[in-house]
């Protein structure tokens, strides 16, 4: 299992609440976190077999922008 990192526009508690159902369904609860203090609002996904494409689709389905970051 690898760690995936993404730049997002998930920038507050309400945004995290909005994306939680999609991400929990795709990668599982406790397998992701968003660093809203970082200027790039970094989403880190670990402990899952999810592909970057699955994560991107889950975040976009919740209405947010997301870009994979190089490992």
PDB file of N, CA, C and O in Angstrom:
ATOM      1  N   UNK A   1       0.848  -1.184   0.000  1.00  0.00           N
ATOM      2  CA  UNK A   1       0.000   0.000   0.000  1.00  0.00           C
ATOM      3  C   UNK A   1       0.885   1.236   0.000  1.00  0.00           C
ATOM      4  O   UNK A   1       1.853   1.324   0.756  1.00  0.00           O
ATOM      5  N   UNK A   2       0.545   2.172  -0.844  1.00  0.00           N
ATOM      6  CA  UNK A   2       1.344   3.386  -0.930  1.00  0.00           C
ATOM      7  C   UNK A   2       0.577   4.560  -0.342  1.00  0.00           C
ATOM      8  O   UNK A   2      -0.615   4.472  -0.047  1.00  0.00           O
ATOM      9  N   UNK A   3       1.294   5.653  -0.183  1.00  0.00           N
ATOM     10  CA  UNK A   3       0.673   6.892   0.269  1.00  0.00           C
ATOM     11  C   UNK A   3       0.496   7.784  -0.943  1.00  0.00           C
ATOM     12  O   UNK A   3       1.441   8.017  -1.697  1.00  0.00           O
ATOM     13  N   UNK A   4      -0.710   8.279  -1.128  1.00  0.00           N
ATOM     14  CA  UNK A   4      -1.031   9.166  -2.242  1.00  0.00           C
ATOM     15  C   UNK A   4      -1.229  10.568  -1.701  1.00  0.00           C
ATOM     16  O   UNK A   4      -1.804  10.755  -0.629  1.00  0.00           O
ATOM     17  N   UNK A   5      -0.742  11.565  -2.458  1.00  0.00           N
ATOM     18  CA  UNK A   5      -0.889  12.960  -2.029  1.00  0.00           C
ATOM     19  C   UNK A   5      -1.474  13.775  -3.176  1.00  0.00           C
ATOM     20  O   UNK A   5      -1.145  13.566  -4.344  1.00  0.00           O
ATOM     21  N   UNK A   6      -2.355  14.715  -2.809  1.00  0.00           N
ATOM     22  CA  UNK A   6      -3.059  15.522  -3.794  1.00  0.00           C
ATOM     23  C   UNK A   6      -3.165  16.965  -3.324  1.00  0.00           C
ATOM     24  O   UNK A   6      -3.288  17.231  -2.128  1.00  0.00           O
ATOM     25  N   UNK A   7      -3.115  17.888  -4.268  1.00  0.00           N
ATOM     26  CA  UNK A   7      -3.409  19.297  -4.010  1.00  0.00           C
ATOM     27  C   UNK A   7      -4.908  19.461  -4.230  1.00  0.00           C
ATOM     28  O   UNK A   7      -5.447  18.992  -5.232  1.00  0.00           O
ATOM     29  N   UNK A   8      -5.587  20.135  -3.284  1.00  0.00           N
ATOM     30  CA  UNK A   8      -7.039  20.295  -3.389  1.00  0.00           C
ATOM     31  C   UNK A   8      -7.448  21.730  -3.048  1.00  0.00           C
ATOM     32  O   UNK A   8      -6.613  22.567  -2.706  1.00  0.00           O
ATOM     33  N   UNK A   9      -8.738  21.987  -3.148  1.00  0.00           N
ATOM     34  CA  UNK A   9      -9.297  23.244  -2.648  1.00  0.00           C
ATOM     35  C   UNK A   9     -10.261  22.966  -1.485  1.00  0.00           C
ATOM     36  O   UNK A   9     -11.201  23.727  -1.255  1.00  0.00           O
ATOM     37  N   UNK A  10     -10.021  21.882  -0.765  1.00  0.00           N
ATOM     38  CA  UNK A  10     -10.787  21.530   0.437  1.00  0.00           C
ATOM     39  C   UNK A  10     -10.186  22.350   1.572  1.00  0.00           C
ATOM     40  O   UNK A  10      -9.160  21.969   2.135  1.00  0.00           O
ATOM     41  N   UNK A  11     -10.817  23.478   1.915  1.00  0.00           N
ATOM     42  CA  UNK A  11     -10.120  24.433   2.776  1.00  0.00           C
ATOM     43  C   UNK A  11     -10.736  24.723   4.138  1.00  0.00           C
ATOM     44  O   UNK A  11     -10.263  25.620   4.837  1.00  0.00           O
ATOM     45  N   UNK A  12     -11.770  23.998   4.537  1.00  0.00           N
ATOM     46  CA  UNK A  12     -12.357  24.291   5.847  1.00  0.00           C
ATOM     47  C   UNK A  12     -13.096  23.064   6.368  1.00  0.00           C
ATOM     48  O   UNK A  12     -13.241  22.063   5.667  1.00  0.00           O
ATOM     49  N   UNK A  13     -13.551  23.160   7.590  1.00  0.00           N
ATOM     50  CA  UNK A  13     -14.274  22.057   8.202  1.00  0.00           C
ATOM     51  C   UNK A  13     -15.532  21.670   7.446  1.00  0.00           C
ATOM     52  O   UNK A  13     -15.856  20.488   7.337  1.00  0.00           O
ATOM     53  N   UNK A  14     -16.238  22.657   6.926  1.00  0.00           N
ATOM     54  CA  UNK A  14     -17.453  22.366   6.158  1.00  0.00           C
ATOM     55  C   UNK A  14     -17.122  21.635   4.866  1.00  0.00           C
ATOM     56  O   UNK A  14     -17.864  20.753   4.433  1.00  0.00           O
ATOM     57  N   UNK A  15     -16.004  22.007   4.254  1.00  0.00           N
ATOM     58  CA  UNK A  15     -15.562  21.330   3.030  1.00  0.00           C
ATOM     59  C   UNK A  15     -15.204  19.876   3.332  1.00  0.00           C
ATOM     60  O   UNK A  15     -15.558  18.970   2.578  1.00  0.00           O
ATOM     61  N   UNK A  16     -14.504  19.665   4.434  1.00  0.00           N
ATOM     62  CA  UNK A  16     -14.136  18.301   4.825  1.00  0.00           C
ATOM     63  C   UNK A  16     -15.394  17.481   5.082  1.00  0.00           C
ATOM     64  O   UNK A  16     -15.475  16.319   4.685  1.00  0.00           O
ATOM     65  N   UNK A  17     -16.363  18.078   5.740  1.00  0.00           N
ATOM     66  CA  UNK A  17     -17.628  17.388   6.006  1.00  0.00           C
ATOM     67  C   UNK A  17     -18.321  17.011   4.691  1.00  0.00           C
ATOM     68  O   UNK A  17     -18.915  15.938   4.586  1.00  0.00           O
ATOM     69  N   UNK A  18     -18.245  17.891   3.694  1.00  0.00           N
ATOM     70  CA  UNK A  18     -18.898  17.633   2.412  1.00  0.00           C
ATOM     71  C   UNK A  18     -18.234  16.491   1.640  1.00  0.00           C
ATOM     72  O   UNK A  18     -18.915  15.731   0.952  1.00  0.00           O
ATOM     73  N   UNK A  19     -16.927  16.370   1.748  1.00  0.00           N
ATOM     74  CA  UNK A  19     -16.201  15.348   0.986  1.00  0.00           C
ATOM     75  C   UNK A  19     -16.096  14.020   1.744  1.00  0.00           C
ATOM     76  O   UNK A  19     -15.763  12.997   1.147  1.00  0.00           O
ATOM     77  N   UNK A  20     -16.372  14.028   3.034  1.00  0.00           N
ATOM     78  CA  UNK A  20     -16.222  12.822   3.857  1.00  0.00           C
ATOM     79  C   UNK A  20     -16.996  11.613   3.327  1.00  0.00           C
ATOM     80  O   UNK A  20     -16.404  10.538   3.230  1.00  0.00           O
ATOM     81  N   UNK A  21     -18.277  11.721   2.979  1.00  0.00           N
ATOM     82  CA  UNK A  21     -18.981  10.521   2.503  1.00  0.00           C
ATOM     83  C   UNK A  21     -18.325   9.895   1.267  1.00  0.00           C
ATOM     84  O   UNK A  21     -18.188   8.674   1.190  1.00  0.00           O
ATOM     85  N   UNK A  22     -17.924  10.717   0.311  1.00  0.00           N
ATOM     86  CA  UNK A  22     -17.299  10.204  -0.915  1.00  0.00           C
ATOM     87  C   UNK A  22     -15.978   9.526  -0.628  1.00  0.00           C
ATOM     88  O   UNK A  22     -15.720   8.424  -1.114  1.00  0.00           O
ATOM     89  N   UNK A  23     -15.134  10.185   0.165  1.00  0.00           N
ATOM     90  CA  UNK A  23     -13.821   9.607   0.456  1.00  0.00           C
ATOM     91  C   UNK A  23     -13.925   8.378   1.352  1.00  0.00           C
ATOM     92  O   UNK A  23     -13.204   7.401   1.148  1.00  0.00           O
ATOM     93  N   UNK A  24     -14.807   8.416   2.332  1.00  0.00           N
ATOM     94  CA  UNK A  24     -14.972   7.241   3.194  1.00  0.00           C
ATOM     95  C   UNK A  24     -15.422   6.028   2.386  1.00  0.00           C
ATOM     96  O   UNK A  24     -14.971   4.909   2.630  1.00  0.00           O
ATOM     97  N   UNK A  25     -16.311   6.256   1.427  1.00  0.00           N
ATOM     98  CA  UNK A  25     -16.796   5.161   0.597  1.00  0.00           C
ATOM     99  C   UNK A  25     -15.682   4.627  -0.301  1.00  0.00           C
ATOM    100  O   UNK A  25     -15.563   3.416  -0.484  1.00  0.00           O
ATOM    101  N   UNK A  26     -14.876   5.509  -0.855  1.00  0.00           N
ATOM    102  CA  UNK A  26     -13.851   5.101  -1.819  1.00  0.00           C
ATOM    103  C   UNK A  26     -12.595   4.539  -1.164  1.00  0.00           C
ATOM    104  O   UNK A  26     -12.054   3.534  -1.625  1.00  0.00           O
ATOM    105  N   UNK A  27     -12.126   5.176  -0.094  1.00  0.00           N
ATOM    106  CA  UNK A  27     -10.843   4.761   0.500  1.00  0.00           C
ATOM    107  C   UNK A  27     -10.967   4.284   1.941  1.00  0.00           C
ATOM    108  O   UNK A  27     -10.009   3.748   2.498  1.00  0.00           O
ATOM    109  N   UNK A  28     -12.122   4.471   2.545  1.00  0.00           N
ATOM    110  CA  UNK A  28     -12.332   4.024   3.919  1.00  0.00           C
ATOM    111  C   UNK A  28     -12.056   5.122   4.932  1.00  0.00           C
ATOM    112  O   UNK A  28     -11.138   5.926   4.769  1.00  0.00           O
ATOM    113  N   UNK A  29     -12.862   5.141   5.974  1.00  0.00           N
ATOM    114  CA  UNK A  29     -12.665   6.111   7.055  1.00  0.00           C
ATOM    115  C   UNK A  29     -11.293   5.873   7.681  1.00  0.00           C
ATOM    116  O   UNK A  29     -10.807   4.743   7.722  1.00  0.00           O
ATOM    117  N   UNK A  30     -10.693   6.918   8.154  1.00  0.00           N
ATOM    118  CA  UNK A  30      -9.380   6.873   8.806  1.00  0.00           C
ATOM    119  C   UNK A  30      -8.225   6.583   7.855  1.00  0.00           C
ATOM    120  O   UNK A  30      -7.098   6.388   8.309  1.00  0.00           O
ATOM    121  N   UNK A  31      -8.475   6.550   6.547  1.00  0.00           N
ATOM    122  CA  UNK A  31      -7.405   6.326   5.571  1.00  0.00           C
ATOM    123  C   UNK A  31      -7.032   7.601   4.826  1.00  0.00           C
ATOM    124  O   UNK A  31      -6.236   7.563   3.887  1.00  0.00           O
ATOM    125  N   UNK A  32      -7.605   8.733   5.239  1.00  0.00           N
ATOM    126  CA  UNK A  32      -7.306   9.986   4.551  1.00  0.00           C
ATOM    127  C   UNK A  32      -7.366  11.147   5.528  1.00  0.00           C
ATOM    128  O   UNK A  32      -8.007  11.074   6.576  1.00  0.00           O
ATOM    129  N   UNK A  33      -6.681  12.220   5.156  1.00  0.00           N
ATOM    130  CA  UNK A  33      -6.750  13.459   5.936  1.00  0.00           C
ATOM    131  C   UNK A  33      -6.387  14.624   5.024  1.00  0.00           C
ATOM    132  O   UNK A  33      -5.658  14.463   4.045  1.00  0.00           O
ATOM    133  N   UNK A  34      -6.908  15.801   5.363  1.00  0.00           N
ATOM    134  CA  UNK A  34      -6.617  17.022   4.616  1.00  0.00           C
ATOM    135  C   UNK A  34      -5.909  17.995   5.542  1.00  0.00           C
ATOM    136  O   UNK A  34      -6.373  18.262   6.650  1.00  0.00           O
ATOM    137  N   UNK A  35      -4.789  18.518   5.083  1.00  0.00           N
ATOM    138  CA  UNK A  35      -4.038  19.527   5.831  1.00  0.00           C
ATOM    139  C   UNK A  35      -4.516  20.900   5.371  1.00  0.00           C
ATOM    140  O   UNK A  35      -3.975  21.464   4.420  1.00  0.00           O
ATOM    141  N   UNK A  36      -5.534  21.438   6.050  1.00  0.00           N
ATOM    142  CA  UNK A  36      -6.087  22.735   5.647  1.00  0.00           C
ATOM    143  C   UNK A  36      -5.166  23.890   6.011  1.00  0.00           C
ATOM    144  O   UNK A  36      -5.366  25.004   5.529  1.00  0.00           O
ATOM    145  N   UNK A  37      -4.165  23.652   6.848  1.00  0.00           N
ATOM    146  CA  UNK A  37      -3.201  24.703   7.192  1.00  0.00           C
ATOM    147  C   UNK A  37      -2.172  24.896   6.082  1.00  0.00           C
ATOM    148  O   UNK A  37      -1.552  25.956   5.993  1.00  0.00           O
ATOM    149  N   UNK A  38      -1.985  23.894   5.242  1.00  0.00           N
ATOM    150  CA  UNK A  38      -1.060  23.979   4.118  1.00  0.00           C
ATOM    151  C   UNK A  38      -1.707  24.808   3.012  1.00  0.00           C
ATOM    152  O   UNK A  38      -2.899  24.663   2.745  1.00  0.00           O
ATOM    153  N   UNK A  39      -0.934  25.665   2.376  1.00  0.00           N
ATOM    154  CA  UNK A  39      -1.470  26.523   1.310  1.00  0.00           C
ATOM    155  C   UNK A  39      -2.080  25.710   0.169  1.00  0.00           C
ATOM    156  O   UNK A  39      -3.007  26.175  -0.494  1.00  0.00           O
ATOM    157  N   UNK A  40      -1.568  24.500  -0.066  1.00  0.00           N
ATOM    158  CA  UNK A  40      -2.069  23.651  -1.148  1.00  0.00           C
ATOM    159  C   UNK A  40      -3.169  22.690  -0.704  1.00  0.00           C
ATOM    160  O   UNK A  40      -3.632  21.870  -1.497  1.00  0.00           O
ATOM    161  N   UNK A  41      -3.595  22.787   0.577  1.00  0.00           N
ATOM    162  CA  UNK A  41      -4.693  21.956   1.105  1.00  0.00           C
ATOM    163  C   UNK A  41      -4.463  20.482   0.745  1.00  0.00           C
ATOM    164  O   UNK A  41      -5.277  19.866   0.058  1.00  0.00           O
ATOM    165  N   UNK A  42      -3.356  19.939   1.215  1.00  0.00           N
ATOM    166  CA  UNK A  42      -2.908  18.607   0.828  1.00  0.00           C
ATOM    167  C   UNK A  42      -3.798  17.506   1.409  1.00  0.00           C
ATOM    168  O   UNK A  42      -4.008  17.422   2.619  1.00  0.00           O
ATOM    169  N   UNK A  43      -4.308  16.675   0.515  1.00  0.00           N
ATOM    170  CA  UNK A  43      -5.044  15.471   0.882  1.00  0.00           C
ATOM    171  C   UNK A  43      -4.057  14.309   0.839  1.00  0.00           C
ATOM    172  O   UNK A  43      -3.412  14.076  -0.184  1.00  0.00           O
ATOM    173  N   UNK A  44      -3.939  13.589   1.938  1.00  0.00           N
ATOM    174  CA  UNK A  44      -3.075  12.413   2.013  1.00  0.00           C
ATOM    175  C   UNK A  44      -3.953  11.187   2.211  1.00  0.00           C
ATOM    176  O   UNK A  44      -4.801  11.152   3.103  1.00  0.00           O
ATOM    177  N   UNK A  45      -3.739  10.185   1.370  1.00  0.00           N
ATOM    178  CA  UNK A  45      -4.490   8.935   1.438  1.00  0.00           C
ATOM    179  C   UNK A  45      -3.487   7.807   1.652  1.00  0.00           C
ATOM    180  O   UNK A  45      -2.522   7.678   0.898  1.00  0.00           O
ATOM    181  N   UNK A  46      -3.713   6.994   2.675  1.00  0.00           N
ATOM    182  CA  UNK A  46      -2.813   5.865   2.933  1.00  0.00           C
ATOM    183  C   UNK A  46      -3.600   4.703   3.509  1.00  0.00           C
ATOM    184  O   UNK A  46      -4.748   4.863   3.925  1.00  0.00           O
ATOM    185  N   UNK A  47      -2.980   3.534   3.531  1.00  0.00           N
ATOM    186  CA  UNK A  47      -3.627   2.366   4.112  1.00  0.00           C
ATOM    187  C   UNK A  47      -4.760   1.817   3.276  1.00  0.00           C
ATOM    188  O   UNK A  47      -5.690   1.212   3.809  1.00  0.00           O
ATOM    189  N   UNK A  48      -4.693   2.021   1.965  1.00  0.00           N
ATOM    190  CA  UNK A  48      -5.756   1.568   1.080  1.00  0.00           C
ATOM    191  C   UNK A  48      -5.163   1.154  -0.256  1.00  0.00           C
ATOM    192  O   UNK A  48      -4.047   1.546  -0.598  1.00  0.00           O
ATOM    193  N   UNK A  49      -5.903   0.375  -0.998  1.00  0.00           N
ATOM    194  CA  UNK A  49      -5.485  -0.033  -2.338  1.00  0.00           C
ATOM    195  C   UNK A  49      -6.090   0.884  -3.407  1.00  0.00           C
ATOM    196  O   UNK A  49      -5.980   0.590  -4.597  1.00  0.00           O
ATOM    197  N   UNK A  50      -6.715   1.968  -3.009  1.00  0.00           N
ATOM    198  CA  UNK A  50      -7.347   2.884  -3.962  1.00  0.00           C
ATOM    199  C   UNK A  50      -6.312   3.459  -4.925  1.00  0.00           C
ATOM    200  O   UNK A  50      -5.168   3.719  -4.550  1.00  0.00           O
ATOM    201  N   UNK A  51      -6.732   3.650  -6.156  1.00  0.00           N
ATOM    202  CA  UNK A  51      -5.860   4.251  -7.162  1.00  0.00           C
ATOM    203  C   UNK A  51      -6.012   5.766  -7.122  1.00  0.00           C
ATOM    204  O   UNK A  51      -7.014   6.276  -6.620  1.00  0.00           O
ATOM    205  N   UNK A  52      -5.027   6.490  -7.646  1.00  0.00           N
ATOM    206  CA  UNK A  52      -5.175   7.949  -7.714  1.00  0.00           C
ATOM    207  C   UNK A  52      -6.449   8.360  -8.447  1.00  0.00           C
ATOM    208  O   UNK A  52      -7.107   9.322  -8.051  1.00  0.00           O
ATOM    209  N   UNK A  53      -6.799   7.647  -9.503  1.00  0.00           N
ATOM    210  CA  UNK A  53      -7.994   7.977 -10.271  1.00  0.00           C
ATOM    211  C   UNK A  53      -9.258   7.835  -9.424  1.00  0.00           C
ATOM    212  O   UNK A  53     -10.173   8.649  -9.544  1.00  0.00           O
ATOM    213  N   UNK A  54      -9.320   6.822  -8.576  1.00  0.00           N
ATOM    214  CA  UNK A  54     -10.482   6.635  -7.697  1.00  0.00           C
ATOM    215  C   UNK A  54     -10.612   7.796  -6.714  1.00  0.00           C
ATOM    216  O   UNK A  54     -11.713   8.280  -6.454  1.00  0.00           O
ATOM    217  N   UNK A  55      -9.482   8.236  -6.173  1.00  0.00           N
ATOM    218  CA  UNK A  55      -9.494   9.351  -5.222  1.00  0.00           C
ATOM    219  C   UNK A  55      -9.944  10.627  -5.923  1.00  0.00           C
ATOM    220  O   UNK A  55     -10.769  11.372  -5.395  1.00  0.00           O
ATOM    221  N   UNK A  56      -9.401  10.877  -7.114  1.00  0.00           N
ATOM    222  CA  UNK A  56      -9.774  12.072  -7.879  1.00  0.00           C
ATOM    223  C   UNK A  56     -11.276  12.073  -8.149  1.00  0.00           C
ATOM    224  O   UNK A  56     -11.936  13.095  -7.956  1.00  0.00           O
ATOM    225  N   UNK A  57     -11.818  10.953  -8.588  1.00  0.00           N
ATOM    226  CA  UNK A  57     -13.256  10.879  -8.882  1.00  0.00           C
ATOM    227  C   UNK A  57     -14.096  11.137  -7.634  1.00  0.00           C
ATOM    228  O   UNK A  57     -15.121  11.814  -7.708  1.00  0.00           O
ATOM    229  N   UNK A  58     -13.673  10.603  -6.491  1.00  0.00           N
ATOM    230  CA  UNK A  58     -14.425  10.792  -5.248  1.00  0.00           C
ATOM    231  C   UNK A  58     -14.446  12.256  -4.833  1.00  0.00           C
ATOM    232  O   UNK A  58     -15.486  12.772  -4.423  1.00  0.00           O
ATOM    233  N   UNK A  59     -13.307  12.926  -4.937  1.00  0.00           N
ATOM    234  CA  UNK A  59     -13.230  14.335  -4.542  1.00  0.00           C
ATOM    235  C   UNK A  59     -13.997  15.207  -5.532  1.00  0.00           C
ATOM    236  O   UNK A  59     -14.721  16.115  -5.124  1.00  0.00           O
ATOM    237  N   UNK A  60     -13.846  14.942  -6.825  1.00  0.00           N
ATOM    238  CA  UNK A  60     -14.578  15.720  -7.829  1.00  0.00           C
ATOM    239  C   UNK A  60     -16.082  15.514  -7.702  1.00  0.00           C
ATOM    240  O   UNK A  60     -16.852  16.445  -7.938  1.00  0.00           O
ATOM    241  N   UNK A  61     -16.511  14.315  -7.336  1.00  0.00           N
ATOM    242  CA  UNK A  61     -17.942  14.042  -7.156  1.00  0.00           C
ATOM    243  C   UNK A  61     -18.528  14.887  -6.036  1.00  0.00           C
ATOM    244  O   UNK A  61     -19.718  15.201  -6.047  1.00  0.00           O
ATOM    245  N   UNK A  62     -17.694  15.256  -5.070  1.00  0.00           N
ATOM    246  CA  UNK A  62     -18.142  16.109  -3.964  1.00  0.00           C
ATOM    247  C   UNK A  62     -18.050  17.586  -4.327  1.00  0.00           C
ATOM    248  O   UNK A  62     -18.413  18.443  -3.521  1.00  0.00           O
ATOM    249  N   UNK A  63     -17.565  17.898  -5.540  1.00  0.00           N
ATOM    250  CA  UNK A  63     -17.543  19.277  -6.011  1.00  0.00           C
ATOM    251  C   UNK A  63     -16.250  20.031  -5.763  1.00  0.00           C
ATOM    252  O   UNK A  63     -16.242  21.262  -5.781  1.00  0.00           O
ATOM    253  N   UNK A  64     -15.153  19.315  -5.532  1.00  0.00           N
ATOM    254  CA  UNK A  64     -13.881  19.977  -5.246  1.00  0.00           C
ATOM    255  C   UNK A  64     -12.858  19.711  -6.339  1.00  0.00           C
ATOM    256  O   UNK A  64     -12.954  18.734  -7.082  1.00  0.00           O
ATOM    257  N   UNK A  65     -11.875  20.604  -6.420  1.00  0.00           N
ATOM    258  CA  UNK A  65     -10.772  20.455  -7.359  1.00  0.00           C
ATOM    259  C   UNK A  65      -9.687  19.615  -6.709  1.00  0.00           C
ATOM    260  O   UNK A  65      -9.487  19.678  -5.496  1.00  0.00           O
ATOM    261  N   UNK A  66      -8.985  18.829  -7.517  1.00  0.00           N
ATOM    262  CA  UNK A  66      -7.930  17.960  -6.994  1.00  0.00           C
ATOM    263  C   UNK A  66      -6.911  17.689  -8.087  1.00  0.00           C
ATOM    264  O   UNK A  66      -7.263  17.487  -9.248  1.00  0.00           O
ATOM    265  N   UNK A  67      -5.633  17.688  -7.696  1.00  0.00           N
ATOM    266  CA  UNK A  67      -4.538  17.375  -8.615  1.00  0.00           C
ATOM    267  C   UNK A  67      -3.565  16.446  -7.902  1.00  0.00           C
ATOM    268  O   UNK A  67      -3.137  16.747  -6.787  1.00  0.00           O
ATOM    269  N   UNK A  68      -3.204  15.321  -8.523  1.00  0.00           N
ATOM    270  CA  UNK A  68      -2.204  14.439  -7.908  1.00  0.00           C
ATOM    271  C   UNK A  68      -0.856  15.144  -7.801  1.00  0.00           C
ATOM    272  O   UNK A  68      -0.486  15.929  -8.674  1.00  0.00           O
ATOM    273  N   UNK A  69      -0.132  14.862  -6.735  1.00  0.00           N
ATOM    274  CA  UNK A  69       1.221  15.378  -6.556  1.00  0.00           C
ATOM    275  C   UNK A  69       2.203  14.246  -6.802  1.00  0.00           C
ATOM    276  O   UNK A  69       1.896  13.081  -6.550  1.00  0.00           O
ATOM    277  N   UNK A  70       3.380  14.590  -7.291  1.00  0.00           N
ATOM    278  CA  UNK A  70       4.418  13.582  -7.507  1.00  0.00           C
ATOM    279  C   UNK A  70       4.805  12.961  -6.174  1.00  0.00           C
ATOM    280  O   UNK A  70       4.841  13.644  -5.151  1.00  0.00           O
ATOM    281  N   UNK A  71       5.087  11.693  -6.190  1.00  0.00           N
ATOM    282  CA  UNK A  71       5.465  10.985  -4.955  1.00  0.00           C
ATOM    283  C   UNK A  71       6.814  11.427  -4.462  1.00  0.00           C
ATOM    284  O   UNK A  71       7.288  10.937  -3.438  1.00  0.00           O
TER     285      UNK A  71
END
